[in-house]
Amino acid sequence: MKKMMILAVMMVMTISANAMSYNAAKHEALFLSDKMAYELNLTAERTWRRVWHLVGSS
């Protein structure tokens, strides 16, 4: 039982160590948003209109 508890704690520590920081997640989200806007050929105005449409509908 003690070995299982130690193993569970080690697994939690490993998973936590691999978690993405808030700043890294924010940077990745901004990058992906810009990439999608570029691929959809959206202008800045159309991008903001769509973002606010999505925010307002959620």
mmCIF file as Biopython writes it, N, C-alpha, C and O atoms, coordinates in Angstrom:
data_model
#
loop_
_atom_site.group_PDB
_atom_site.id
_atom_site.type_symbol
_atom_site.label_atom_id
_atom_site.label_alt_id
_atom_site.label_comp_id
_atom_site.label_asym_id
_atom_site.label_entity_id
_atom_site.label_seq_id
_atom_site.pdbx_PDB_ins_code
_atom_site.Cartn_x
_atom_site.Cartn_y
_atom_site.Cartn_z
_atom_site.occupancy
_atom_site.B_iso_or_equiv
_atom_site.auth_seq_id
_atom_site.auth_asym_id
_atom_site.pdbx_PDB_model_num
ATOM 1   N N  . MET A ? 1  ? 0.825   -1.186 0.000   1.0 0.0 1  A 1 
ATOM 2   C CA . MET A ? 1  ? 0.000   0.000  0.000   1.0 0.0 1  A 1 
ATOM 3   C C  . MET A ? 1  ? 0.874   1.258  0.000   1.0 0.0 1  A 1 
ATOM 4   O O  . MET A ? 1  ? 0.588   2.230  -0.700  1.0 0.0 1  A 1 
ATOM 5   N N  . LYS A ? 2  ? 1.940   1.219  0.795   1.0 0.0 2  A 1 
ATOM 6   C CA . LYS A ? 2  ? 2.832   2.362  0.889   1.0 0.0 2  A 1 
ATOM 7   C C  . LYS A ? 2  ? 3.524   2.612  -0.455  1.0 0.0 2  A 1 
ATOM 8   O O  . LYS A ? 2  ? 3.718   3.761  -0.854  1.0 0.0 2  A 1 
ATOM 9   N N  . LYS A ? 3  ? 3.894   1.532  -1.150  1.0 0.0 3  A 1 
ATOM 10  C CA . LYS A ? 3  ? 4.553   1.671  -2.452  1.0 0.0 3  A 1 
ATOM 11  C C  . LYS A ? 3  ? 3.608   2.295  -3.475  1.0 0.0 3  A 1 
ATOM 12  O O  . LYS A ? 3  ? 4.032   3.094  -4.309  1.0 0.0 3  A 1 
ATOM 13  N N  . MET A ? 4  ? 2.333   1.932  -3.413  1.0 0.0 4  A 1 
ATOM 14  C CA . MET A ? 4  ? 1.357   2.504  -4.343  1.0 0.0 4  A 1 
ATOM 15  C C  . MET A ? 4  ? 1.180   3.993  -4.086  1.0 0.0 4  A 1 
ATOM 16  O O  . MET A ? 4  ? 1.036   4.772  -5.028  1.0 0.0 4  A 1 
ATOM 17  N N  . MET A ? 5  ? 1.191   4.392  -2.825  1.0 0.0 5  A 1 
ATOM 18  C CA . MET A ? 5  ? 1.043   5.797  -2.470  1.0 0.0 5  A 1 
ATOM 19  C C  . MET A ? 5  ? 2.255   6.586  -2.969  1.0 0.0 5  A 1 
ATOM 20  O O  . MET A ? 5  ? 2.104   7.683  -3.506  1.0 0.0 5  A 1 
ATOM 21  N N  . ILE A ? 6  ? 3.438   6.039  -2.795  1.0 0.0 6  A 1 
ATOM 22  C CA . ILE A ? 6  ? 4.652   6.704  -3.275  1.0 0.0 6  A 1 
ATOM 23  C C  . ILE A ? 6  ? 4.618   6.825  -4.794  1.0 0.0 6  A 1 
ATOM 24  O O  . ILE A ? 6  ? 4.984   7.862  -5.348  1.0 0.0 6  A 1 
ATOM 25  N N  . LEU A ? 7  ? 4.182   5.774  -5.460  1.0 0.0 7  A 1 
ATOM 26  C CA . LEU A ? 7  ? 4.077   5.790  -6.922  1.0 0.0 7  A 1 
ATOM 27  C C  . LEU A ? 7  ? 3.071   6.850  -7.382  1.0 0.0 7  A 1 
ATOM 28  O O  . LEU A ? 7  ? 3.319   7.562  -8.356  1.0 0.0 7  A 1 
ATOM 29  N N  . ALA A ? 8  ? 1.947   6.952  -6.687  1.0 0.0 8  A 1 
ATOM 30  C CA . ALA A ? 8  ? 0.937   7.949  -7.050  1.0 0.0 8  A 1 
ATOM 31  C C  . ALA A ? 8  ? 1.478   9.365  -6.868  1.0 0.0 8  A 1 
ATOM 32  O O  . ALA A ? 8  ? 1.235   10.232 -7.707  1.0 0.0 8  A 1 
ATOM 33  N N  . VAL A ? 9  ? 2.199   9.603  -5.793  1.0 0.0 9  A 1 
ATOM 34  C CA . VAL A ? 9  ? 2.783   10.920 -5.549  1.0 0.0 9  A 1 
ATOM 35  C C  . VAL A ? 9  ? 3.803   11.246 -6.626  1.0 0.0 9  A 1 
ATOM 36  O O  . VAL A ? 9  ? 3.845   12.374 -7.118  1.0 0.0 9  A 1 
ATOM 37  N N  . MET A ? 10 ? 4.613   10.286 -6.994  1.0 0.0 10 A 1 
ATOM 38  C CA . MET A ? 10 ? 5.615   10.502 -8.047  1.0 0.0 10 A 1 
ATOM 39  C C  . MET A ? 10 ? 4.958   10.818 -9.385  1.0 0.0 10 A 1 
ATOM 40  O O  . MET A ? 10 ? 5.445   11.664 -10.134 1.0 0.0 10 A 1 
ATOM 41  N N  . MET A ? 11 ? 3.858   10.144 -9.683  1.0 0.0 11 A 1 
ATOM 42  C CA . MET A ? 11 ? 3.144   10.402 -10.932 1.0 0.0 11 A 1 
ATOM 43  C C  . MET A ? 11 ? 2.570   11.812 -10.947 1.0 0.0 11 A 1 
ATOM 44  O O  . MET A ? 11 ? 2.647   12.500 -11.964 1.0 0.0 11 A 1 
ATOM 45  N N  . VAL A ? 12 ? 1.998   12.247 -9.835  1.0 0.0 12 A 1 
ATOM 46  C CA . VAL A ? 12 ? 1.436   13.595 -9.742  1.0 0.0 12 A 1 
ATOM 47  C C  . VAL A ? 12 ? 2.538   14.624 -9.909  1.0 0.0 12 A 1 
ATOM 48  O O  . VAL A ? 12 ? 2.338   15.629 -10.591 1.0 0.0 12 A 1 
ATOM 49  N N  . MET A ? 13 ? 3.676   14.401 -9.314  1.0 0.0 13 A 1 
ATOM 50  C CA . MET A ? 13 ? 4.800   15.335 -9.431  1.0 0.0 13 A 1 
ATOM 51  C C  . MET A ? 13 ? 5.293   15.399 -10.877 1.0 0.0 13 A 1 
ATOM 52  O O  . MET A ? 13 ? 5.629   16.478 -11.366 1.0 0.0 13 A 1 
ATOM 53  N N  . THR A ? 14 ? 5.339   14.275 -11.553 1.0 0.0 14 A 1 
ATOM 54  C CA . THR A ? 14 ? 5.778   14.243 -12.942 1.0 0.0 14 A 1 
ATOM 55  C C  . THR A ? 14 ? 4.805   14.988 -13.831 1.0 0.0 14 A 1 
ATOM 56  O O  . THR A ? 14 ? 5.221   15.759 -14.696 1.0 0.0 14 A 1 
ATOM 57  N N  . ILE A ? 15 ? 3.526   14.770 -13.633 1.0 0.0 15 A 1 
ATOM 58  C CA . ILE A ? 15 ? 2.510   15.454 -14.434 1.0 0.0 15 A 1 
ATOM 59  C C  . ILE A ? 15 ? 2.552   16.953 -14.178 1.0 0.0 15 A 1 
ATOM 60  O O  . ILE A ? 15 ? 2.446   17.743 -15.116 1.0 0.0 15 A 1 
ATOM 61  N N  . SER A ? 16 ? 2.706   17.350 -12.923 1.0 0.0 16 A 1 
ATOM 62  C CA . SER A ? 16 ? 2.775   18.767 -12.591 1.0 0.0 16 A 1 
ATOM 63  C C  . SER A ? 16 ? 4.001   19.425 -13.194 1.0 0.0 16 A 1 
ATOM 64  O O  . SER A ? 16 ? 3.943   20.582 -13.611 1.0 0.0 16 A 1 
ATOM 65  N N  . ALA A ? 17 ? 5.090   18.715 -13.243 1.0 0.0 17 A 1 
ATOM 66  C CA . ALA A ? 17 ? 6.327   19.274 -13.793 1.0 0.0 17 A 1 
ATOM 67  C C  . ALA A ? 17 ? 6.198   19.526 -15.289 1.0 0.0 17 A 1 
ATOM 68  O O  . ALA A ? 17 ? 6.863   20.411 -15.827 1.0 0.0 17 A 1 
ATOM 69  N N  . ASN A ? 18 ? 5.354   18.763 -15.963 1.0 0.0 18 A 1 
ATOM 70  C CA . ASN A ? 18 ? 5.181   18.909 -17.404 1.0 0.0 18 A 1 
ATOM 71  C C  . ASN A ? 18 ? 4.063   19.876 -17.780 1.0 0.0 18 A 1 
ATOM 72  O O  . ASN A ? 18 ? 3.812   20.087 -18.967 1.0 0.0 18 A 1 
ATOM 73  N N  . ALA A ? 19 ? 3.396   20.461 -16.809 1.0 0.0 19 A 1 
ATOM 74  C CA . ALA A ? 19 ? 2.291   21.370 -17.095 1.0 0.0 19 A 1 
ATOM 75  C C  . ALA A ? 19 ? 2.819   22.667 -17.712 1.0 0.0 19 A 1 
ATOM 76  O O  . ALA A ? 19 ? 3.927   23.109 -17.406 1.0 0.0 19 A 1 
ATOM 77  N N  . MET A ? 20 ? 2.015   23.259 -18.576 1.0 0.0 20 A 1 
ATOM 78  C CA . MET A ? 20 ? 2.393   24.498 -19.257 1.0 0.0 20 A 1 
ATOM 79  C C  . MET A ? 20 ? 2.094   25.687 -18.343 1.0 0.0 20 A 1 
ATOM 80  O O  . MET A ? 20 ? 1.049   25.735 -17.694 1.0 0.0 20 A 1 
ATOM 81  N N  . SER A ? 21 ? 3.008   26.627 -18.303 1.0 0.0 21 A 1 
ATOM 82  C CA . SER A ? 21 ? 2.790   27.812 -17.477 1.0 0.0 21 A 1 
ATOM 83  C C  . SER A ? 21 ? 1.720   28.698 -18.121 1.0 0.0 21 A 1 
ATOM 84  O O  . SER A ? 21 ? 1.387   28.539 -19.295 1.0 0.0 21 A 1 
ATOM 85  N N  . TYR A ? 22 ? 1.193   29.630 -17.331 1.0 0.0 22 A 1 
ATOM 86  C CA . TYR A ? 22 ? 0.162   30.536 -17.832 1.0 0.0 22 A 1 
ATOM 87  C C  . TYR A ? 22 ? 0.692   31.370 -19.003 1.0 0.0 22 A 1 
ATOM 88  O O  . TYR A ? 22 ? 0.019   31.518 -20.022 1.0 0.0 22 A 1 
ATOM 89  N N  . ASN A ? 23 ? 1.894   31.906 -18.846 1.0 0.0 23 A 1 
ATOM 90  C CA . ASN A ? 23 ? 2.466   32.736 -19.912 1.0 0.0 23 A 1 
ATOM 91  C C  . ASN A ? 23 ? 2.724   31.941 -21.178 1.0 0.0 23 A 1 
ATOM 92  O O  . ASN A ? 23 ? 2.512   32.444 -22.282 1.0 0.0 23 A 1 
ATOM 93  N N  . ALA A ? 24 ? 3.180   30.700 -21.030 1.0 0.0 24 A 1 
ATOM 94  C CA . ALA A ? 24 ? 3.417   29.859 -22.203 1.0 0.0 24 A 1 
ATOM 95  C C  . ALA A ? 24 ? 2.098   29.534 -22.902 1.0 0.0 24 A 1 
ATOM 96  O O  . ALA A ? 24 ? 2.026   29.543 -24.131 1.0 0.0 24 A 1 
ATOM 97  N N  . ALA A ? 25 ? 1.060   29.248 -22.124 1.0 0.0 25 A 1 
ATOM 98  C CA . ALA A ? 25 ? -0.255  28.959 -22.704 1.0 0.0 25 A 1 
ATOM 99  C C  . ALA A ? 25 ? -0.814  30.182 -23.416 1.0 0.0 25 A 1 
ATOM 100 O O  . ALA A ? 25 ? -1.393  30.063 -24.496 1.0 0.0 25 A 1 
ATOM 101 N N  . LYS A ? 26 ? -0.644  31.361 -22.817 1.0 0.0 26 A 1 
ATOM 102 C CA . LYS A ? 26 ? -1.124  32.603 -23.428 1.0 0.0 26 A 1 
ATOM 103 C C  . LYS A ? 26 ? -0.388  32.873 -24.739 1.0 0.0 26 A 1 
ATOM 104 O O  . LYS A ? 26 ? -1.003  33.246 -25.738 1.0 0.0 26 A 1 
ATOM 105 N N  . HIS A ? 27 ? 0.919   32.684 -24.728 1.0 0.0 27 A 1 
ATOM 106 C CA . HIS A ? 27 ? 1.727   32.891 -25.938 1.0 0.0 27 A 1 
ATOM 107 C C  . HIS A ? 27 ? 1.294   31.928 -27.044 1.0 0.0 27 A 1 
ATOM 108 O O  . HIS A ? 27 ? 1.156   32.328 -28.200 1.0 0.0 27 A 1 
ATOM 109 N N  . GLU A ? 28 ? 1.082   30.669 -26.691 1.0 0.0 28 A 1 
ATOM 110 C CA . GLU A ? 28 ? 0.663   29.663 -27.668 1.0 0.0 28 A 1 
ATOM 111 C C  . GLU A ? 28 ? -0.720  29.989 -28.237 1.0 0.0 28 A 1 
ATOM 112 O O  . GLU A ? 28 ? -0.947  29.842 -29.438 1.0 0.0 28 A 1 
ATOM 113 N N  . ALA A ? 29 ? -1.642  30.430 -27.380 1.0 0.0 29 A 1 
ATOM 114 C CA . ALA A ? 29 ? -2.990  30.780 -27.839 1.0 0.0 29 A 1 
ATOM 115 C C  . ALA A ? 29 ? -2.956  31.969 -28.783 1.0 0.0 29 A 1 
ATOM 116 O O  . ALA A ? 29 ? -3.649  31.967 -29.800 1.0 0.0 29 A 1 
ATOM 117 N N  . LEU A ? 30 ? -2.157  32.988 -28.464 1.0 0.0 30 A 1 
ATOM 118 C CA . LEU A ? 30 ? -2.041  34.147 -29.353 1.0 0.0 30 A 1 
ATOM 119 C C  . LEU A ? 30 ? -1.431  33.759 -30.695 1.0 0.0 30 A 1 
ATOM 120 O O  . LEU A ? 30 ? -1.871  34.226 -31.746 1.0 0.0 30 A 1 
ATOM 121 N N  . PHE A ? 31 ? -0.421  32.910 -30.650 1.0 0.0 31 A 1 
ATOM 122 C CA . PHE A ? 31 ? 0.203   32.443 -31.888 1.0 0.0 31 A 1 
ATOM 123 C C  . PHE A ? 31 ? -0.796  31.690 -32.760 1.0 0.0 31 A 1 
ATOM 124 O O  . PHE A ? 31 ? -0.887  31.934 -33.963 1.0 0.0 31 A 1 
ATOM 125 N N  . LEU A ? 32 ? -1.543  30.777 -32.149 1.0 0.0 32 A 1 
ATOM 126 C CA . LEU A ? 32 ? -2.513  29.997 -32.915 1.0 0.0 32 A 1 
ATOM 127 C C  . LEU A ? 32 ? -3.639  30.868 -33.455 1.0 0.0 32 A 1 
ATOM 128 O O  . LEU A ? 32 ? -4.122  30.638 -34.564 1.0 0.0 32 A 1 
ATOM 129 N N  . SER A ? 33 ? -4.062  31.868 -32.682 1.0 0.0 33 A 1 
ATOM 130 C CA . SER A ? 33 ? -5.099  32.793 -33.153 1.0 0.0 33 A 1 
ATOM 131 C C  . SER A ? 33 ? -4.623  33.575 -34.372 1.0 0.0 33 A 1 
ATOM 132 O O  . SER A ? 33 ? -5.345  33.712 -35.360 1.0 0.0 33 A 1 
ATOM 133 N N  . ASP A ? 34 ? -3.399  34.085 -34.285 1.0 0.0 34 A 1 
ATOM 134 C CA . ASP A ? 34 ? -2.837  34.817 -35.426 1.0 0.0 34 A 1 
ATOM 135 C C  . ASP A ? 34 ? -2.689  33.925 -36.639 1.0 0.0 34 A 1 
ATOM 136 O O  . ASP A ? 34 ? -2.954  34.349 -37.764 1.0 0.0 34 A 1 
ATOM 137 N N  . LYS A ? 35 ? -2.270  32.706 -36.419 1.0 0.0 35 A 1 
ATOM 138 C CA . LYS A ? 35 ? -2.096  31.752 -37.519 1.0 0.0 35 A 1 
ATOM 139 C C  . LYS A ? 35 ? -3.439  31.453 -38.196 1.0 0.0 35 A 1 
ATOM 140 O O  . LYS A ? 35 ? -3.521  31.404 -39.423 1.0 0.0 35 A 1 
ATOM 141 N N  . MET A ? 36 ? -4.482  31.256 -37.397 1.0 0.0 36 A 1 
ATOM 142 C CA . MET A ? 36 ? -5.806  30.988 -37.972 1.0 0.0 36 A 1 
ATOM 143 C C  . MET A ? 36 ? -6.317  32.192 -38.747 1.0 0.0 36 A 1 
ATOM 144 O O  . MET A ? 36 ? -6.879  32.042 -39.832 1.0 0.0 36 A 1 
ATOM 145 N N  . ALA A ? 37 ? -6.126  33.389 -38.193 1.0 0.0 37 A 1 
ATOM 146 C CA . ALA A ? 37 ? -6.568  34.606 -38.886 1.0 0.0 37 A 1 
ATOM 147 C C  . ALA A ? 37 ? -5.839  34.750 -40.214 1.0 0.0 37 A 1 
ATOM 148 O O  . ALA A ? 37 ? -6.446  35.132 -41.214 1.0 0.0 37 A 1 
ATOM 149 N N  . TYR A ? 38 ? -4.560  34.452 -40.234 1.0 0.0 38 A 1 
ATOM 150 C CA . TYR A ? 38 ? -3.787  34.526 -41.474 1.0 0.0 38 A 1 
ATOM 151 C C  . TYR A ? 38 ? -4.284  33.508 -42.495 1.0 0.0 38 A 1 
ATOM 152 O O  . TYR A ? 38 ? -4.466  33.837 -43.668 1.0 0.0 38 A 1 
ATOM 153 N N  . GLU A ? 39 ? -4.502  32.277 -42.050 1.0 0.0 39 A 1 
ATOM 154 C CA . GLU A ? 39 ? -4.944  31.228 -42.963 1.0 0.0 39 A 1 
ATOM 155 C C  . GLU A ? 39 ? -6.350  31.482 -43.490 1.0 0.0 39 A 1 
ATOM 156 O O  . GLU A ? 39 ? -6.672  31.075 -44.606 1.0 0.0 39 A 1 
ATOM 157 N N  . LEU A ? 40 ? -7.195  32.153 -42.700 1.0 0.0 40 A 1 
ATOM 158 C CA . LEU A ? 40 ? -8.546  32.482 -43.153 1.0 0.0 40 A 1 
ATOM 159 C C  . LEU A ? 40 ? -8.599  33.812 -43.896 1.0 0.0 40 A 1 
ATOM 160 O O  . LEU A ? 40 ? -9.661  34.247 -44.341 1.0 0.0 40 A 1 
ATOM 161 N N  . ASN A ? 41 ? -7.428  34.457 -44.024 1.0 0.0 41 A 1 
ATOM 162 C CA . ASN A ? 41 ? -7.294  35.722 -44.742 1.0 0.0 41 A 1 
ATOM 163 C C  . ASN A ? 41 ? -8.213  36.790 -44.155 1.0 0.0 41 A 1 
ATOM 164 O O  . ASN A ? 41 ? -8.908  37.496 -44.886 1.0 0.0 41 A 1 
ATOM 165 N N  . LEU A ? 42 ? -8.208  36.900 -42.829 1.0 0.0 42 A 1 
ATOM 166 C CA . LEU A ? 42 ? -9.044  37.875 -42.139 1.0 0.0 42 A 1 
ATOM 167 C C  . LEU A ? 42 ? -8.263  39.165 -41.918 1.0 0.0 42 A 1 
ATOM 168 O O  . LEU A ? 42 ? -7.076  39.139 -41.593 1.0 0.0 42 A 1 
ATOM 169 N N  . THR A ? 43 ? -8.935  40.274 -42.097 1.0 0.0 43 A 1 
ATOM 170 C CA . THR A ? 43 ? -8.331  41.560 -41.751 1.0 0.0 43 A 1 
ATOM 171 C C  . THR A ? 43 ? -8.467  41.742 -40.241 1.0 0.0 43 A 1 
ATOM 172 O O  . THR A ? 43 ? -9.167  40.978 -39.576 1.0 0.0 43 A 1 
ATOM 173 N N  . ALA A ? 44 ? -7.795  42.756 -39.710 1.0 0.0 44 A 1 
ATOM 174 C CA . ALA A ? 44 ? -7.857  42.999 -38.260 1.0 0.0 44 A 1 
ATOM 175 C C  . ALA A ? 44 ? -9.282  43.291 -37.819 1.0 0.0 44 A 1 
ATOM 176 O O  . ALA A ? 44 ? -9.714  42.812 -36.771 1.0 0.0 44 A 1 
ATOM 177 N N  . GLU A ? 45 ? -10.021 44.076 -38.609 1.0 0.0 45 A 1 
ATOM 178 C CA . GLU A ? 45 ? -11.396 44.429 -38.245 1.0 0.0 45 A 1 
ATOM 179 C C  . GLU A ? 45 ? -12.293 43.194 -38.243 1.0 0.0 45 A 1 
ATOM 180 O O  . GLU A ? 45 ? -13.071 42.992 -37.311 1.0 0.0 45 A 1 
ATOM 181 N N  . ARG A ? 46 ? -12.185 42.374 -39.279 1.0 0.0 46 A 1 
ATOM 182 C CA . ARG A ? 46 ? -13.011 41.160 -39.338 1.0 0.0 46 A 1 
ATOM 183 C C  . ARG A ? 46 ? -12.645 40.198 -38.219 1.0 0.0 46 A 1 
ATOM 184 O O  . ARG A ? 46 ? -13.512 39.523 -37.665 1.0 0.0 46 A 1 
ATOM 185 N N  . THR A ? 47 ? -11.359 40.136 -37.886 1.0 0.0 47 A 1 
ATOM 186 C CA . THR A ? 47 ? -10.919 39.250 -36.809 1.0 0.0 47 A 1 
ATOM 187 C C  . THR A ? 47 ? -11.565 39.657 -35.498 1.0 0.0 47 A 1 
ATOM 188 O O  . THR A ? 47 ? -12.109 38.812 -34.787 1.0 0.0 47 A 1 
ATOM 189 N N  . TRP A ? 48 ? -11.514 40.958 -35.163 1.0 0.0 48 A 1 
ATOM 190 C CA . TRP A ? 48 ? -12.113 41.421 -33.915 1.0 0.0 48 A 1 
ATOM 191 C C  . TRP A ? 48 ? -13.619 41.226 -33.888 1.0 0.0 48 A 1 
ATOM 192 O O  . TRP A ? 48 ? -14.190 40.884 -32.853 1.0 0.0 48 A 1 
ATOM 193 N N  . ARG A ? 49 ? -14.264 41.447 -35.041 1.0 0.0 49 A 1 
ATOM 194 C CA . ARG A ? 49 ? -15.711 41.237 -35.090 1.0 0.0 49 A 1 
ATOM 195 C C  . ARG A ? 49 ? -16.047 39.780 -34.790 1.0 0.0 49 A 1 
ATOM 196 O O  . ARG A ? 49 ? -16.984 39.492 -34.046 1.0 0.0 49 A 1 
ATOM 197 N N  . ARG A ? 50 ? -15.280 38.868 -35.371 1.0 0.0 50 A 1 
ATOM 198 C CA . ARG A ? 50 ? -15.537 37.438 -35.132 1.0 0.0 50 A 1 
ATOM 199 C C  . ARG A ? 50 ? -15.215 37.049 -33.708 1.0 0.0 50 A 1 
ATOM 200 O O  . ARG A ? 50 ? -15.938 36.254 -33.106 1.0 0.0 50 A 1 
ATOM 201 N N  . VAL A ? 51 ? -14.137 37.596 -33.152 1.0 0.0 51 A 1 
ATOM 202 C CA . VAL A ? 51 ? -13.792 37.292 -31.763 1.0 0.0 51 A 1 
ATOM 203 C C  . VAL A ? 51 ? -14.907 37.734 -30.837 1.0 0.0 51 A 1 
ATOM 204 O O  . VAL A ? 51 ? -15.336 36.972 -29.970 1.0 0.0 51 A 1 
ATOM 205 N N  . TRP A ? 52 ? -15.384 38.968 -31.013 1.0 0.0 52 A 1 
ATOM 206 C CA . TRP A ? 52 ? -16.444 39.467 -30.144 1.0 0.0 52 A 1 
ATOM 207 C C  . TRP A ? 52 ? -17.742 38.706 -30.354 1.0 0.0 52 A 1 
ATOM 208 O O  . TRP A ? 52 ? -18.526 38.540 -29.419 1.0 0.0 52 A 1 
ATOM 209 N N  . HIS A ? 53 ? -17.974 38.242 -31.575 1.0 0.0 53 A 1 
ATOM 210 C CA . HIS A ? 53 ? -19.154 37.421 -31.827 1.0 0.0 53 A 1 
ATOM 211 C C  . HIS A ? 53 ? -19.054 36.109 -31.037 1.0 0.0 53 A 1 
ATOM 212 O O  . HIS A ? 53 ? -20.030 35.663 -30.433 1.0 0.0 53 A 1 
ATOM 213 N N  . LEU A ? 54 ? -17.874 35.506 -31.049 1.0 0.0 54 A 1 
ATOM 214 C CA . LEU A ? 54 ? -17.676 34.254 -30.313 1.0 0.0 54 A 1 
ATOM 215 C C  . LEU A ? 54 ? -17.759 34.471 -28.808 1.0 0.0 54 A 1 
ATOM 216 O O  . LEU A ? 54 ? -18.337 33.653 -28.092 1.0 0.0 54 A 1 
ATOM 217 N N  . VAL A ? 55 ? -17.187 35.568 -28.327 1.0 0.0 55 A 1 
ATOM 218 C CA . VAL A ? 55 ? -17.220 35.866 -26.892 1.0 0.0 55 A 1 
ATOM 219 C C  . VAL A ? 55 ? -18.653 36.143 -26.452 1.0 0.0 55 A 1 
ATOM 220 O O  . VAL A ? 55 ? -19.077 35.685 -25.391 1.0 0.0 55 A 1 
ATOM 221 N N  . GLY A ? 56 ? -19.394 36.882 -27.256 1.0 0.0 56 A 1 
ATOM 222 C CA . GLY A ? 56 ? -20.758 37.213 -26.903 1.0 0.0 56 A 1 
ATOM 223 C C  . GLY A ? 56 ? -21.709 36.031 -26.911 1.0 0.0 56 A 1 
ATOM 224 O O  . GLY A ? 56 ? -22.715 36.035 -26.202 1.0 0.0 56 A 1 
ATOM 225 N N  . SER A ? 57 ? -21.394 35.013 -27.715 1.0 0.0 57 A 1 
ATOM 226 C CA . SER A ? 57 ? -22.305 33.865 -27.819 1.0 0.0 57 A 1 
ATOM 227 C C  . SER A ? 57 ? -22.027 32.803 -26.762 1.0 0.0 57 A 1 
ATOM 228 O O  . SER A ? 57 ? -22.809 31.864 -26.610 1.0 0.0 57 A 1 
ATOM 229 N N  . SER A ? 58 ? -20.918 32.940 -26.027 1.0 0.0 58 A 1 
ATOM 230 C CA . SER A ? 58 ? -20.606 31.909 -25.037 1.0 0.0 58 A 1 
ATOM 231 C C  . SER A ? 58 ? -21.127 32.223 -23.668 1.0 0.0 58 A 1 
ATOM 232 O O  . SER A ? 58 ? -20.935 31.439 -22.739 1.0 0.0 58 A 1 
#
